[in-house]
């Protein structure tokens, strides 16, 4: 899995891409959270809300850190 970003070669470009990555991760989290909560409403099981909140939080962090690792690698290569 290679997340090469050719245009990231300066500190400013790195910071800009990092901000875009954070916004993308937040969007991913909310879409995943919405889907999980929708499944909870469909199943009408409000007792275990943490079971529906956990996966979006973990998924959002994993998404962010995988993308961030690719961004840092690209920045170091293109510097």
mmCIF file of the N, C-alpha and C atoms, coordinates in Angstrom:
data_MODEL
# 
_entry.id   MODEL 
# 
loop_
_atom_site.group_PDB 
_atom_site.id 
_atom_site.type_symbol 
_atom_site.label_atom_id 
_atom_site.label_alt_id 
_atom_site.label_comp_id 
_atom_site.label_asym_id 
_atom_site.label_entity_id 
_atom_site.label_seq_id 
_atom_site.pdbx_PDB_ins_code 
_atom_site.Cartn_x 
_atom_site.Cartn_y 
_atom_site.Cartn_z 
_atom_site.occupancy 
_atom_site.B_iso_or_equiv 
_atom_site.pdbx_formal_charge 
_atom_site.auth_seq_id 
_atom_site.auth_comp_id 
_atom_site.auth_asym_id 
_atom_site.auth_atom_id 
_atom_site.pdbx_PDB_model_num 
ATOM 1   N N  . UNK A 1 1  ? 0.847   -1.172 0.000  1.00 0.00 ? 1  UNK A N  1 
ATOM 2   C CA . UNK A 1 1  ? 0.000   0.000  0.000  1.00 0.00 ? 1  UNK A CA 1 
ATOM 3   C C  . UNK A 1 1  ? 0.892   1.235  0.000  1.00 0.00 ? 1  UNK A C  1 
ATOM 4   N N  . UNK A 1 2  ? 0.877   1.984  -1.081 1.00 0.00 ? 2  UNK A N  1 
ATOM 5   C CA . UNK A 1 2  ? 1.744   3.145  -1.186 1.00 0.00 ? 2  UNK A CA 1 
ATOM 6   C C  . UNK A 1 2  ? 0.888   4.394  -1.332 1.00 0.00 ? 2  UNK A C  1 
ATOM 7   N N  . UNK A 1 3  ? 1.108   5.360  -0.476 1.00 0.00 ? 3  UNK A N  1 
ATOM 8   C CA . UNK A 1 3  ? 0.364   6.605  -0.484 1.00 0.00 ? 3  UNK A CA 1 
ATOM 9   C C  . UNK A 1 3  ? 1.289   7.750  -0.864 1.00 0.00 ? 3  UNK A C  1 
ATOM 10  N N  . UNK A 1 4  ? 1.965   7.623  -1.994 1.00 0.00 ? 4  UNK A N  1 
ATOM 11  C CA . UNK A 1 4  ? 2.929   8.632  -2.424 1.00 0.00 ? 4  UNK A CA 1 
ATOM 12  C C  . UNK A 1 4  ? 2.213   9.910  -2.838 1.00 0.00 ? 4  UNK A C  1 
ATOM 13  N N  . UNK A 1 5  ? 2.704   11.024 -2.345 1.00 0.00 ? 5  UNK A N  1 
ATOM 14  C CA . UNK A 1 5  ? 2.169   12.334 -2.686 1.00 0.00 ? 5  UNK A CA 1 
ATOM 15  C C  . UNK A 1 5  ? 3.307   13.151 -3.272 1.00 0.00 ? 5  UNK A C  1 
ATOM 16  N N  . UNK A 1 6  ? 3.352   13.232 -4.581 1.00 0.00 ? 6  UNK A N  1 
ATOM 17  C CA . UNK A 1 6  ? 4.461   13.866 -5.280 1.00 0.00 ? 6  UNK A CA 1 
ATOM 18  C C  . UNK A 1 6  ? 4.591   15.360 -5.006 1.00 0.00 ? 6  UNK A C  1 
ATOM 19  N N  . UNK A 1 7  ? 3.460   16.046 -4.763 1.00 0.00 ? 7  UNK A N  1 
ATOM 20  C CA . UNK A 1 7  ? 3.489   17.496 -4.630 1.00 0.00 ? 7  UNK A CA 1 
ATOM 21  C C  . UNK A 1 7  ? 3.935   17.979 -3.252 1.00 0.00 ? 7  UNK A C  1 
ATOM 22  N N  . UNK A 1 8  ? 4.203   17.084 -2.319 1.00 0.00 ? 8  UNK A N  1 
ATOM 23  C CA . UNK A 1 8  ? 4.596   17.470 -0.961 1.00 0.00 ? 8  UNK A CA 1 
ATOM 24  C C  . UNK A 1 8  ? 6.114   17.488 -0.889 1.00 0.00 ? 8  UNK A C  1 
ATOM 25  N N  . UNK A 1 9  ? 6.694   18.667 -1.083 1.00 0.00 ? 9  UNK A N  1 
ATOM 26  C CA . UNK A 1 9  ? 8.148   18.766 -1.018 1.00 0.00 ? 9  UNK A CA 1 
ATOM 27  C C  . UNK A 1 9  ? 8.606   19.936 -0.151 1.00 0.00 ? 9  UNK A C  1 
ATOM 28  N N  . UNK A 1 10 ? 7.692   20.792 0.262  1.00 0.00 ? 10 UNK A N  1 
ATOM 29  C CA . UNK A 1 10 ? 8.056   21.913 1.131  1.00 0.00 ? 10 UNK A CA 1 
ATOM 30  C C  . UNK A 1 10 ? 7.310   21.798 2.452  1.00 0.00 ? 10 UNK A C  1 
ATOM 31  N N  . UNK A 1 11 ? 7.791   22.528 3.440  1.00 0.00 ? 11 UNK A N  1 
ATOM 32  C CA . UNK A 1 11 ? 7.162   22.518 4.764  1.00 0.00 ? 11 UNK A CA 1 
ATOM 33  C C  . UNK A 1 11 ? 5.728   23.039 4.675  1.00 0.00 ? 11 UNK A C  1 
ATOM 34  N N  . UNK A 1 12 ? 5.504   24.073 3.859  1.00 0.00 ? 12 UNK A N  1 
ATOM 35  C CA . UNK A 1 12 ? 4.162   24.641 3.703  1.00 0.00 ? 12 UNK A CA 1 
ATOM 36  C C  . UNK A 1 12 ? 3.202   23.644 3.066  1.00 0.00 ? 12 UNK A C  1 
ATOM 37  N N  . UNK A 1 13 ? 3.678   22.945 2.051  1.00 0.00 ? 13 UNK A N  1 
ATOM 38  C CA . UNK A 1 13 ? 2.838   21.939 1.391  1.00 0.00 ? 13 UNK A CA 1 
ATOM 39  C C  . UNK A 1 13 ? 2.524   20.796 2.353  1.00 0.00 ? 13 UNK A C  1 
ATOM 40  N N  . UNK A 1 14 ? 3.517   20.430 3.168  1.00 0.00 ? 14 UNK A N  1 
ATOM 41  C CA . UNK A 1 14 ? 3.305   19.381 4.167  1.00 0.00 ? 14 UNK A CA 1 
ATOM 42  C C  . UNK A 1 14 ? 2.232   19.793 5.164  1.00 0.00 ? 14 UNK A C  1 
ATOM 43  N N  . UNK A 1 15 ? 2.296   21.020 5.666  1.00 0.00 ? 15 UNK A N  1 
ATOM 44  C CA . UNK A 1 15 ? 1.308   21.504 6.632  1.00 0.00 ? 15 UNK A CA 1 
ATOM 45  C C  . UNK A 1 15 ? -0.086  21.569 6.004  1.00 0.00 ? 15 UNK A C  1 
ATOM 46  N N  . UNK A 1 16 ? -0.158  22.000 4.753  1.00 0.00 ? 16 UNK A N  1 
ATOM 47  C CA . UNK A 1 16 ? -1.437  22.087 4.052  1.00 0.00 ? 16 UNK A CA 1 
ATOM 48  C C  . UNK A 1 16 ? -2.054  20.696 3.877  1.00 0.00 ? 16 UNK A C  1 
ATOM 49  N N  . UNK A 1 17 ? -1.242  19.725 3.467  1.00 0.00 ? 17 UNK A N  1 
ATOM 50  C CA . UNK A 1 17 ? -1.726  18.358 3.291  1.00 0.00 ? 17 UNK A CA 1 
ATOM 51  C C  . UNK A 1 17 ? -2.113  17.738 4.632  1.00 0.00 ? 17 UNK A C  1 
ATOM 52  N N  . UNK A 1 18 ? -1.388  18.091 5.681  1.00 0.00 ? 18 UNK A N  1 
ATOM 53  C CA . UNK A 1 18 ? -1.703  17.580 7.017  1.00 0.00 ? 18 UNK A CA 1 
ATOM 54  C C  . UNK A 1 18 ? -3.069  18.079 7.476  1.00 0.00 ? 18 UNK A C  1 
ATOM 55  N N  . UNK A 1 19 ? -3.372  19.348 7.180  1.00 0.00 ? 19 UNK A N  1 
ATOM 56  C CA . UNK A 1 19 ? -4.675  19.905 7.542  1.00 0.00 ? 19 UNK A CA 1 
ATOM 57  C C  . UNK A 1 19 ? -5.787  19.231 6.734  1.00 0.00 ? 19 UNK A C  1 
ATOM 58  N N  . UNK A 1 20 ? -5.551  19.001 5.436  1.00 0.00 ? 20 UNK A N  1 
ATOM 59  C CA . UNK A 1 20 ? -6.532  18.310 4.606  1.00 0.00 ? 20 UNK A CA 1 
ATOM 60  C C  . UNK A 1 20 ? -6.750  16.882 5.093  1.00 0.00 ? 20 UNK A C  1 
ATOM 61  N N  . UNK A 1 21 ? -5.678  16.237 5.547  1.00 0.00 ? 21 UNK A N  1 
ATOM 62  C CA . UNK A 1 21 ? -5.771  14.889 6.072  1.00 0.00 ? 21 UNK A CA 1 
ATOM 63  C C  . UNK A 1 21 ? -6.618  14.851 7.337  1.00 0.00 ? 21 UNK A C  1 
ATOM 64  N N  . UNK A 1 22 ? -6.434  15.817 8.217  1.00 0.00 ? 22 UNK A N  1 
ATOM 65  C CA . UNK A 1 22 ? -7.218  15.871 9.446  1.00 0.00 ? 22 UNK A CA 1 
ATOM 66  C C  . UNK A 1 22 ? -8.700  16.042 9.131  1.00 0.00 ? 22 UNK A C  1 
ATOM 67  N N  . UNK A 1 23 ? -9.029  16.933 8.206  1.00 0.00 ? 23 UNK A N  1 
ATOM 68  C CA . UNK A 1 23 ? -10.425 17.138 7.825  1.00 0.00 ? 23 UNK A CA 1 
ATOM 69  C C  . UNK A 1 23 ? -11.011 15.887 7.174  1.00 0.00 ? 23 UNK A C  1 
ATOM 70  N N  . UNK A 1 24 ? -10.223 15.209 6.379  1.00 0.00 ? 24 UNK A N  1 
ATOM 71  C CA . UNK A 1 24 ? -10.672 13.972 5.744  1.00 0.00 ? 24 UNK A CA 1 
ATOM 72  C C  . UNK A 1 24 ? -10.933 12.891 6.795  1.00 0.00 ? 24 UNK A C  1 
ATOM 73  N N  . UNK A 1 25 ? -10.076 12.805 7.795  1.00 0.00 ? 25 UNK A N  1 
ATOM 74  C CA . UNK A 1 25 ? -10.261 11.822 8.866  1.00 0.00 ? 25 UNK A CA 1 
ATOM 75  C C  . UNK A 1 25 ? -11.511 12.124 9.678  1.00 0.00 ? 25 UNK A C  1 
ATOM 76  N N  . UNK A 1 26 ? -11.766 13.391 9.938  1.00 0.00 ? 26 UNK A N  1 
ATOM 77  C CA . UNK A 1 26 ? -12.967 13.778 10.685 1.00 0.00 ? 26 UNK A CA 1 
ATOM 78  C C  . UNK A 1 26 ? -14.217 13.442 9.887  1.00 0.00 ? 26 UNK A C  1 
ATOM 79  N N  . UNK A 1 27 ? -14.186 13.704 8.581  1.00 0.00 ? 27 UNK A N  1 
ATOM 80  C CA . UNK A 1 27 ? -15.312 13.347 7.713  1.00 0.00 ? 27 UNK A CA 1 
ATOM 81  C C  . UNK A 1 27 ? -15.551 11.840 7.734  1.00 0.00 ? 27 UNK A C  1 
ATOM 82  N N  . UNK A 1 28 ? -14.466 11.068 7.622  1.00 0.00 ? 28 UNK A N  1 
ATOM 83  C CA . UNK A 1 28 ? -14.567 9.614  7.665  1.00 0.00 ? 28 UNK A CA 1 
ATOM 84  C C  . UNK A 1 28 ? -15.199 9.165  8.976  1.00 0.00 ? 28 UNK A C  1 
ATOM 85  N N  . UNK A 1 29 ? -14.768 9.745  10.090 1.00 0.00 ? 29 UNK A N  1 
ATOM 86  C CA . UNK A 1 29 ? -15.306 9.406  11.404 1.00 0.00 ? 29 UNK A CA 1 
ATOM 87  C C  . UNK A 1 29 ? -16.805 9.649  11.463 1.00 0.00 ? 29 UNK A C  1 
ATOM 88  N N  . UNK A 1 30 ? -17.258 10.821 10.996 1.00 0.00 ? 30 UNK A N  1 
ATOM 89  C CA . UNK A 1 30 ? -18.677 11.135 11.092 1.00 0.00 ? 30 UNK A CA 1 
ATOM 90  C C  . UNK A 1 30 ? -19.535 10.268 10.168 1.00 0.00 ? 30 UNK A C  1 
ATOM 91  N N  . UNK A 1 31 ? -19.051 9.927  9.012  1.00 0.00 ? 31 UNK A N  1 
ATOM 92  C CA . UNK A 1 31 ? -19.797 9.031  8.122  1.00 0.00 ? 31 UNK A CA 1 
ATOM 93  C C  . UNK A 1 31 ? -19.902 7.650  8.756  1.00 0.00 ? 31 UNK A C  1 
ATOM 94  N N  . UNK A 1 32 ? -18.797 7.164  9.304  1.00 0.00 ? 32 UNK A N  1 
ATOM 95  C CA . UNK A 1 32 ? -18.788 5.864  9.964  1.00 0.00 ? 32 UNK A CA 1 
ATOM 96  C C  . UNK A 1 32 ? -19.686 5.890  11.200 1.00 0.00 ? 32 UNK A C  1 
ATOM 97  N N  . UNK A 1 33 ? -19.637 6.974  11.967 1.00 0.00 ? 33 UNK A N  1 
ATOM 98  C CA . UNK A 1 33 ? -20.473 7.112  13.156 1.00 0.00 ? 33 UNK A CA 1 
ATOM 99  C C  . UNK A 1 33 ? -21.952 7.144  12.774 1.00 0.00 ? 33 UNK A C  1 
ATOM 100 N N  . UNK A 1 34 ? -22.285 7.895  11.727 1.00 0.00 ? 34 UNK A N  1 
ATOM 101 C CA . UNK A 1 34 ? -23.667 7.965  11.264 1.00 0.00 ? 34 UNK A CA 1 
ATOM 102 C C  . UNK A 1 34 ? -24.175 6.582  10.863 1.00 0.00 ? 34 UNK A C  1 
ATOM 103 N N  . UNK A 1 35 ? -23.342 5.840  10.138 1.00 0.00 ? 35 UNK A N  1 
ATOM 104 C CA . UNK A 1 35 ? -23.744 4.489  9.730  1.00 0.00 ? 35 UNK A CA 1 
ATOM 105 C C  . UNK A 1 35 ? -23.942 3.590  10.942 1.00 0.00 ? 35 UNK A C  1 
ATOM 106 N N  . UNK A 1 36 ? -23.062 3.700  11.922 1.00 0.00 ? 36 UNK A N  1 
ATOM 107 C CA . UNK A 1 36 ? -23.192 2.877  13.134 1.00 0.00 ? 36 UNK A CA 1 
ATOM 108 C C  . UNK A 1 36 ? -24.446 3.242  13.918 1.00 0.00 ? 36 UNK A C  1 
ATOM 109 N N  . UNK A 1 37 ? -24.696 4.534  14.065 1.00 0.00 ? 37 UNK A N  1 
ATOM 110 C CA . UNK A 1 37 ? -25.888 4.955  14.807 1.00 0.00 ? 37 UNK A CA 1 
ATOM 111 C C  . UNK A 1 37 ? -27.168 4.584  14.060 1.00 0.00 ? 37 UNK A C  1 
ATOM 112 N N  . UNK A 1 38 ? -27.117 4.635  12.741 1.00 0.00 ? 38 UNK A N  1 
ATOM 113 C CA . UNK A 1 38 ? -28.261 4.209  11.941 1.00 0.00 ? 38 UNK A CA 1 
ATOM 114 C C  . UNK A 1 38 ? -28.549 2.729  12.169 1.00 0.00 ? 38 UNK A C  1 
ATOM 115 N N  . UNK A 1 39 ? -27.503 1.923  12.247 1.00 0.00 ? 39 UNK A N  1 
ATOM 116 C CA . UNK A 1 39 ? -27.690 0.500  12.536 1.00 0.00 ? 39 UNK A CA 1 
ATOM 117 C C  . UNK A 1 39 ? -28.265 0.306  13.935 1.00 0.00 ? 39 UNK A C  1 
ATOM 118 N N  . UNK A 1 40 ? -27.850 1.146  14.881 1.00 0.00 ? 40 UNK A N  1 
ATOM 119 C CA . UNK A 1 40 ? -28.377 1.040  16.242 1.00 0.00 ? 40 UNK A CA 1 
ATOM 120 C C  . UNK A 1 40 ? -29.871 1.364  16.260 1.00 0.00 ? 40 UNK A C  1 
ATOM 121 N N  . UNK A 1 41 ? -30.270 2.391  15.525 1.00 0.00 ? 41 UNK A N  1 
ATOM 122 C CA . UNK A 1 41 ? -31.688 2.775  15.481 1.00 0.00 ? 41 UNK A CA 1 
ATOM 123 C C  . UNK A 1 41 ? -32.507 1.685  14.799 1.00 0.00 ? 41 UNK A C  1 
ATOM 124 N N  . UNK A 1 42 ? -31.972 1.123  13.735 1.00 0.00 ? 42 UNK A N  1 
ATOM 125 C CA . UNK A 1 42 ? -32.684 0.060  13.030 1.00 0.00 ? 42 UNK A CA 1 
ATOM 126 C C  . UNK A 1 42 ? -32.881 -1.146 13.938 1.00 0.00 ? 42 UNK A C  1 
ATOM 127 N N  . UNK A 1 43 ? -31.857 -1.455 14.711 1.00 0.00 ? 43 UNK A N  1 
ATOM 128 C CA . UNK A 1 43 ? -31.955 -2.607 15.619 1.00 0.00 ? 43 UNK A CA 1 
ATOM 129 C C  . UNK A 1 43 ? -32.650 -2.243 16.926 1.00 0.00 ? 43 UNK A C  1 
ATOM 130 N N  . UNK A 1 44 ? -32.836 -0.966 17.205 1.00 0.00 ? 44 UNK A N  1 
ATOM 131 C CA . UNK A 1 44 ? -33.490 -0.468 18.430 1.00 0.00 ? 44 UNK A CA 1 
ATOM 132 C C  . UNK A 1 44 ? -32.840 -1.011 19.700 1.00 0.00 ? 44 UNK A C  1 
ATOM 133 N N  . UNK A 1 45 ? -31.527 -0.984 19.720 1.00 0.00 ? 45 UNK A N  1 
ATOM 134 C CA . UNK A 1 45 ? -30.778 -1.487 20.876 1.00 0.00 ? 45 UNK A CA 1 
ATOM 135 C C  . UNK A 1 45 ? -29.923 -0.346 21.425 1.00 0.00 ? 45 UNK A C  1 
ATOM 136 N N  . UNK A 1 46 ? -30.496 0.416  22.336 1.00 0.00 ? 46 UNK A N  1 
ATOM 137 C CA . UNK A 1 46 ? -29.805 1.576  22.887 1.00 0.00 ? 46 UNK A CA 1 
ATOM 138 C C  . UNK A 1 46 ? -28.941 1.225  24.097 1.00 0.00 ? 46 UNK A C  1 
ATOM 139 N N  . UNK A 1 47 ? -29.034 0.022  24.604 1.00 0.00 ? 47 UNK A N  1 
ATOM 140 C CA . UNK A 1 47 ? -28.306 -0.348 25.819 1.00 0.00 ? 47 UNK A CA 1 
ATOM 141 C C  . UNK A 1 47 ? -26.799 -0.411 25.591 1.00 0.00 ? 47 UNK A C  1 
ATOM 142 N N  . UNK A 1 48 ? -26.374 -0.798 24.429 1.00 0.00 ? 48 UNK A N  1 
ATOM 143 C CA . UNK A 1 48 ? -24.946 -0.971 24.159 1.00 0.00 ? 48 UNK A CA 1 
ATOM 144 C C  . UNK A 1 48 ? -24.439 0.080  23.183 1.00 0.00 ? 48 UNK A C  1 
ATOM 145 N N  . UNK A 1 49 ? -24.644 1.338  23.515 1.00 0.00 ? 49 UNK A N  1 
ATOM 146 C CA . UNK A 1 49 ? -24.240 2.406  22.602 1.00 0.00 ? 49 UNK A CA 1 
ATOM 147 C C  . UNK A 1 49 ? -22.728 2.441  22.400 1.00 0.00 ? 49 UNK A C  1 
ATOM 148 N N  . UNK A 1 50 ? -21.960 2.028  23.393 1.00 0.00 ? 50 UNK A N  1 
ATOM 149 C CA . UNK A 1 50 ? -20.501 2.010  23.242 1.00 0.00 ? 50 UNK A CA 1 
ATOM 150 C C  . UNK A 1 50 ? -20.072 1.025  22.162 1.00 0.00 ? 50 UNK A C  1 
ATOM 151 N N  . UNK A 1 51 ? -20.853 -0.017 21.957 1.00 0.00 ? 51 UNK A N  1 
ATOM 152 C CA . UNK A 1 51 ? -20.537 -0.968 20.887 1.00 0.00 ? 51 UNK A CA 1 
ATOM 153 C C  . UNK A 1 51 ? -20.655 -0.328 19.511 1.00 0.00 ? 51 UNK A C  1 
ATOM 154 N N  . UNK A 1 52 ? -21.467 0.699  19.400 1.00 0.00 ? 52 UNK A N  1 
ATOM 155 C CA . UNK A 1 52 ? -21.638 1.394  18.126 1.00 0.00 ? 52 UNK A CA 1 
ATOM 156 C C  . UNK A 1 52 ? -20.715 2.598  17.995 1.00 0.00 ? 52 UNK A C  1 
ATOM 157 N N  . UNK A 1 53 ? -20.213 3.111  19.101 1.00 0.00 ? 53 UNK A N  1 
ATOM 158 C CA . UNK A 1 53 ? -19.328 4.277  19.078 1.00 0.00 ? 53 UNK A CA 1 
ATOM 159 C C  . UNK A 1 53 ? -17.858 3.870  18.935 1.00 0.00 ? 53 UNK A C  1 
ATOM 160 N N  . UNK A 1 54 ? -17.491 2.716  19.433 1.00 0.00 ? 54 UNK A N  1 
ATOM 161 C CA . UNK A 1 54 ? -16.098 2.271  19.425 1.00 0.00 ? 54 UNK A CA 1 
ATOM 162 C C  . UNK A 1 54 ? -15.489 2.107  18.045 1.00 0.00 ? 54 UNK A C  1 
ATOM 163 N N  . UNK A 1 55 ? -16.115 1.348  17.154 1.00 0.00 ? 55 UNK A N  1 
ATOM 164 C CA . UNK A 1 55 ? -15.519 1.153  15.831 1.00 0.00 ? 55 UNK A CA 1 
ATOM 165 C C  . UNK A 1 55 ? -15.276 2.440  15.034 1.00 0.00 ? 55 UNK A C  1 
ATOM 166 N N  . UNK A 1 56 ? -16.197 3.431  15.044 1.00 0.00 ? 56 UNK A N  1 
ATOM 167 C CA . UNK A 1 56 ? -15.885 4.663  14.316 1.00 0.00 ? 56 UNK A CA 1 
ATOM 168 C C  . UNK A 1 56 ? -14.677 5.411  14.896 1.00 0.00 ? 56 UNK A C  1 
ATOM 169 N N  . UNK A 1 57 ? -14.545 5.410  16.205 1.00 0.00 ? 57 UNK A N  1 
ATOM 170 C CA . UNK A 1 57 ? -13.410 6.086  16.828 1.00 0.00 ? 57 UNK A CA 1 
ATOM 171 C C  . UNK A 1 57 ? -12.108 5.392  16.441 1.00 0.00 ? 57 UNK A C  1 
ATOM 172 N N  . UNK A 1 58 ? -12.084 4.080  16.575 1.00 0.00 ? 58 UNK A N  1 
ATOM 173 C CA . UNK A 1 58 ? -10.886 3.319  16.217 1.00 0.00 ? 58 UNK A CA 1 
ATOM 174 C C  . UNK A 1 58 ? -10.594 3.447  14.721 1.00 0.00 ? 58 UNK A C  1 
ATOM 175 N N  . UNK A 1 59 ? -11.633 3.346  13.899 1.00 0.00 ? 59 UNK A N  1 
ATOM 176 C CA . UNK A 1 59 ? -11.454 3.477  12.447 1.00 0.00 ? 59 UNK A CA 1 
ATOM 177 C C  . UNK A 1 59 ? -10.935 4.843  12.055 1.00 0.00 ? 59 UNK A C  1 
ATOM 178 N N  . UNK A 1 60 ? -11.439 5.892  12.705 1.00 0.00 ? 60 UNK A N  1 
ATOM 179 C CA . UNK A 1 60 ? -10.968 7.246  12.406 1.00 0.00 ? 60 UNK A CA 1 
ATOM 180 C C  . UNK A 1 60 ? -9.497  7.426  12.745 1.00 0.00 ? 60 UNK A C  1 
ATOM 181 N N  . UNK A 1 61 ? -9.075  6.886  13.886 1.00 0.00 ? 61 UNK A N  1 
ATOM 182 C CA . UNK A 1 61 ? -7.667  6.989  14.270 1.00 0.00 ? 61 UNK A CA 1 
ATOM 183 C C  . UNK A 1 61 ? -6.777  6.188  13.329 1.00 0.00 ? 61 UNK A C  1 
ATOM 184 N N  . UNK A 1 62 ? -7.195  4.984  12.986 1.00 0.00 ? 62 UNK A N  1 
ATOM 185 C CA . UNK A 1 62 ? -6.404  4.159  12.071 1.00 0.00 ? 62 UNK A CA 1 
ATOM 186 C C  . UNK A 1 62 ? -6.282  4.848  10.718 1.00 0.00 ? 62 UNK A C  1 
ATOM 187 N N  . UNK A 1 63 ? -7.394  5.370  10.206 1.00 0.00 ? 63 UNK A N  1 
ATOM 188 C CA . UNK A 1 63 ? -7.377  6.074  8.924  1.00 0.00 ? 63 UNK A CA 1 
ATOM 189 C C  . UNK A 1 63 ? -6.397  7.240  8.970  1.00 0.00 ? 63 UNK A C  1 
ATOM 190 N N  . UNK A 1 64 ? -6.447  8.037  10.033 1.00 0.00 ? 64 UNK A N  1 
ATOM 191 C CA . UNK A 1 64 ? -5.572  9.199  10.158 1.00 0.00 ? 64 UNK A CA 1 
ATOM 192 C C  . UNK A 1 64 ? -4.110  8.784  10.202 1.00 0.00 ? 64 UNK A C  1 
ATOM 193 N N  . UNK A 1 65 ? -3.765  7.814  11.035 1.00 0.00 ? 65 UNK A N  1 
ATOM 194 C CA . UNK A 1 65 ? -2.363  7.460  11.206 1.00 0.00 ? 65 UNK A CA 1 
ATOM 195 C C  . UNK A 1 65 ? -1.773  6.775  9.981  1.00 0.00 ? 65 UNK A C  1 
ATOM 196 N N  . UNK A 1 66 ? -2.557  5.997  9.270  1.00 0.00 ? 66 UNK A N  1 
ATOM 197 C CA . UNK A 1 66 ? -2.054  5.377  8.034  1.00 0.00 ? 66 UNK A CA 1 
ATOM 198 C C  . UNK A 1 66 ? -1.799  6.448  6.981  1.00 0.00 ? 66 UNK A C  1 
ATOM 199 N N  . UNK A 1 67 ? -2.736  7.369  6.826  1.00 0.00 ? 67 UNK A N  1 
ATOM 200 C CA . UNK A 1 67 ? -2.557  8.444  5.855  1.00 0.00 ? 67 UNK A CA 1 
ATOM 201 C C  . UNK A 1 67 ? -1.404  9.371  6.267  1.00 0.00 ? 67 UNK A C  1 
ATOM 202 N N  . UNK A 1 68 ? -1.279  9.651  7.564  1.00 0.00 ? 68 UNK A N  1 
ATOM 203 C CA . UNK A 1 68 ? -0.214  10.524 8.050  1.00 0.00 ? 68 UNK A CA 1 
ATOM 204 C C  . UNK A 1 68 ? 1.162   9.892  7.815  1.00 0.00 ? 68 UNK A C  1 
ATOM 205 N N  . UNK A 1 69 ? 1.267   8.584  8.007  1.00 0.00 ? 69 UNK A N  1 
ATOM 206 C CA . UNK A 1 69 ? 2.535   7.898  7.752  1.00 0.00 ? 69 UNK A CA 1 
ATOM 207 C C  . UNK A 1 69 ? 2.929   8.034  6.285  1.00 0.00 ? 69 UNK A C  1 
ATOM 208 N N  . UNK A 1 70 ? 1.969   7.895  5.382  1.00 0.00 ? 70 UNK A N  1 
ATOM 209 C CA . UNK A 1 70 ? 2.252   8.076  3.956  1.00 0.00 ? 70 UNK A CA 1 
ATOM 210 C C  . UNK A 1 70 ? 2.646   9.502  3.627  1.00 0.00 ? 70 UNK A C  1 
ATOM 211 N N  . UNK A 1 71 ? 1.994   10.463 4.267  1.00 0.00 ? 71 UNK A N  1 
ATOM 212 C CA . UNK A 1 71 ? 2.319   11.873 4.045  1.00 0.00 ? 71 UNK A CA 1 
ATOM 213 C C  . UNK A 1 71 ? 3.733   12.180 4.508  1.00 0.00 ? 71 UNK A C  1 
ATOM 214 N N  . UNK A 1 72 ? 4.117   11.713 5.675  1.00 0.00 ? 72 UNK A N  1 
ATOM 215 C CA . UNK A 1 72 ? 5.472   11.960 6.195  1.00 0.00 ? 72 UNK A CA 1 
ATOM 216 C C  . UNK A 1 72 ? 6.525   11.313 5.308  1.00 0.00 ? 72 UNK A C  1 
ATOM 217 N N  . UNK A 1 73 ? 6.243   10.085 4.849  1.00 0.00 ? 73 UNK A N  1 
ATOM 218 C CA . UNK A 1 73 ? 7.195   9.403  3.975  1.00 0.00 ? 73 UNK A CA 1 
ATOM 219 C C  . UNK A 1 73 ? 7.363   10.170 2.666  1.00 0.00 ? 73 UNK A C  1 
ATOM 220 N N  . UNK A 1 74 ? 6.267   10.664 2.127  1.00 0.00 ? 74 UNK A N  1 
ATOM 221 C CA . UNK A 1 74 ? 6.329   11.438 0.886  1.00 0.00 ? 74 UNK A CA 1 
ATOM 222 C C  . UNK A 1 74 ? 7.095   12.736 1.095  1.00 0.00 ? 74 UNK A C  1 
ATOM 223 N N  . UNK A 1 75 ? 6.868   13.379 2.200  1.00 0.00 ? 75 UNK A N  1 
ATOM 224 C CA . UNK A 1 75 ? 7.553   14.648 2.499  1.00 0.00 ? 75 UNK A CA 1 
ATOM 225 C C  . UNK A 1 75 ? 9.061   14.418 2.607  1.00 0.00 ? 75 UNK A C  1 
ATOM 226 N N  . UNK A 1 76 ? 9.452   13.354 3.307  1.00 0.00 ? 76 UNK A N  1 
ATOM 227 C CA . UNK A 1 76 ? 10.885  13.071 3.456  1.00 0.00 ? 76 UNK A CA 1 
ATOM 228 C C  . UNK A 1 76 ? 11.516  12.712 2.120  1.00 0.00 ? 76 UNK A C  1 
ATOM 229 N N  . UNK A 1 77 ? 10.807  11.977 1.276  1.00 0.00 ? 77 UNK A N  1 
ATOM 230 C CA . UNK A 1 77 ? 11.344  11.614 -0.038 1.00 0.00 ? 77 UNK A CA 1 
ATOM 231 C C  . UNK A 1 77 ? 11.488  12.802 -0.962 1.00 0.00 ? 77 UNK A C  1 
ATOM 232 N N  . UNK A 1 78 ? 10.510  13.693 -0.919 1.00 0.00 ? 78 UNK A N  1 
ATOM 233 C CA . UNK A 1 78 ? 10.484  14.805 -1.863 1.00 0.00 ? 78 UNK A CA 1 
ATOM 234 C C  . UNK A 1 78 ? 11.249  16.028 -1.380 1.00 0.00 ? 78 UNK A C  1 
ATOM 235 N N  . UNK A 1 79 ? 11.672  16.008 -0.142 1.00 0.00 ? 79 UNK A N  1 
ATOM 236 C CA . UNK A 1 79 ? 12.357  17.170 0.434  1.00 0.00 ? 79 UNK A CA 1 
ATOM 237 C C  . UNK A 1 79 ? 13.672  17.430 -0.242 1.00 0.00 ? 79 UNK A C  1 
# 
